[in-house]
Amino acid sequence: MTGRRQCSGHRFMPMPRAFTLVELLVVIAIIGVLVGLLLPAVQAARESARRSACQNNLKQIGLAVLNHESTKKAYPAGFTYYGSDEPCWGWGTFILPFMEQVELHARLNPDRRKLSAVCGAGATPEDREAVQTKIAQLRCPSDQLPDLRDKALLPFSTAASTLMLGGSFPLAISSYPGIAGTQWLSGTDATYPTGYAAPYKQFDSGGMFFGFFDATGSTPGRGPLGVRMSEIIDGTSKTVMVGERQAKGFAATWVGAGRVNDYGPGGTCAGLARLNFNQNWDLYDLWGPDNRGKGTSSPHDNGVQYLFADGSVAFVSDGMPNNLLQQLGNRADRNTPDPARY
């Protein structure tokens, strides 16, 4: 024994140093800053994806419309008019067979039945289910849409209930109204098909979709056949065919065009829009509440996406002058502005 103290063999381990309150607050602040920087980027990426999905919806609609034209040698009518004040089938119903909705189209049977019989007080549960069918391709993913277009979207007056198409229950909602034009075409204009009298002509406001008179008064005469390719004088790539309308602008419905005298015979009803109203929804307050639901609007920032008659889709900025936007909605005014300039 040397007399030296023996070590126990265990090394001394110092206690870990804890975070101070100041250090913890600094870490929390840094995390907060990072979240603040990243969250807008994540939200922007999500909106970009939703906008792309909306654009794809419009392209699918365009493909269906063009398949209709290829098969029937005419675009679908905006709606068929029976010579009376009643809801009518609209263009959204006519393209169902070309959107992989053949079974739904067969259930509705628009070639043999009036919409007023399907959505009226005597409607069967099967009919009600059919006209309330939610179609994903007709709903913008950026918009907070209810399933049905009912009075919850129409708060400004009891008269607005006519936008429910006069039926006894609400119908399925859509983000995409057809464009019914803005200005009346002359009664002697060469774009009019031959053999149609005043009831046909009075609906034609220059748009791709407007009313067609049913000579029989019971089933569609010209039926779901609308504008012919040769009647698009300005060119299919220069004529707007379908736009957007967001929920707070009262959206639309794919089923029909509503009562044909709502907002004038041009057909600016539940399934249609006219471009003589500024597409910026917030400006509608300048026109008064009764003008909401007539034009186009979008949940996407700074503009609206439109489908053109050739099947292409373009984003039209709110900076485009409204008179030029109106020209895009008229297929035969011989004005062809370029939305890409704005």
Phi, psi and omega in degrees: 000131180266347181092356178280147181289130179279138176281150182285346182092353179259126178278148179282125179252119181290150177292137178298144180279128181278158173294141170277165180299321180295316179297319179297318179294324178296317179298315179298319180296318179296317178298318179298319178296317179297318177297318179297328179281323185277327185300313177301322179295320178294316179296320178296320179295319178295317179295322177298320178293319179294320178295321177296322177294321176297317177300320178295323175303313180296322178295322177294321176297316179299319178298319179295316180297317181291326174294323175300314180295320181294322183282316188254359179063029176196150172289160177292149174290152175297316172195162177257132185255129184261008181082015180215165184274085182209158178296147184228149174303144181243179185300329179297326177288322185292336181264002181306316181298340182261007177240027182061035178237042183297318182295319179295318178299320179294322178295320180286322177053055184293343178284346184237345183231150173278151175295325180299333177279334184276323184250014179277188184298332182267016182296142177279160175304326179293319178294318180298317179298322183294312184282353175254015181293129179274118181250115188299322183292349182252018182230124179287125182290346179278346186261145176272082186266137167286171180286329187235150177268092185237192186293343177297336178271354189235072189274354196271339179193159177292333178298336180295344180297341176295340178288352175279009180075016176076005181277178182267001178206157182288159183246168181299145185267157176219149177270356194232096174278149173283154182268123183259012178083193182220316187248143180292139172276147180298146180296344179256007182296140183292347181285348179286130172297148179285153175091008180242131185269194187306319181303329176287312189293327187293342180272344189279103179255023174091355183274172177288331183237125175200180187283147175237131184287136178261106185295336184276335180080357181229309176241156185305131177281287171283346172066217183280016180268127183243229184297139174269157181304321182292345181273357179267082187296324184282350181100143185293331181280354181243013183233119180288137184245319182220142176235196177247154168213121185278169186301316182289348172265014179078007172048211182209184171223143181279345189290312187201187185256000178082187178293130193293344180262005177292123178062031175092161185289358177290349175085031178276075189238204188298330182256000187229163177220153175241144188266014173274011171245136182301137185287346176283107188303324184298337179281350181297336178301334179289335181268344184102154187297334183290350179269353176290141182091001179261326187255209178244154177198167186211146172284349177281145184291137165071017177169186183226142174271136181234145172261130179263166187292347176267001179095356178280159180235136179223146175268121181256119183292150173297344179283350178289126179305141187296328180294329177285324175299319178300322180295326176295333181275357180249121187281350189217030177263000178062029172242128185227070179294156181256110181294340181292346180281350187241000000 
